[in-house]
């Protein structure tokens, strides 16, 4: 019996592009997902994203910032997918010299000003 590696030890590599599915308006998001389901059910593989700003397509009570330049949903469709192990790492990951743009007091003021909603 072949042991299956845990998901956190590998990713996937996709090749042989077969198309793409894109939604740029809230009205296009759900039909795009339905199309994506059909394509995957037909044997294709999909890799992509649904943006946070697409939330209103699923529930009109959810509000977000206005969409930016990226689509609300984008998936590439591929004929082939293979498991690709992550390379071993020798040292901790380093992102660079990030600095907060607000001090703690300004952050707290911003949080206090946000409307409270329960879902």
JOQUICOR-V745607 format. One line per field, one symbol per residue. ss: DSSP state (H for helix, E for strand, - for the rest). phi: phi as a letter, one per 20 degrees, with the letter a starting at -180 (. if undefined). Layout:
BEGIN
ss: ???
phi: ???
END
This chain:
BEGIN
ss: ------HHHEEEEEEEEEEEEEE--HHHHHHHHHHHHHHHH---EEEEEE-HHHHHH---------------EEEEEEEEEEEEE------------------HHHHHHHHHH------
phi: .efeffgfebccddbmgcqbcccdcgfeffgffffggffffeoedcbrbdfgfegffebffedcffgeefffbbcedcfcccfcffffdebffceoefcfecegffffffffeffecdd
END
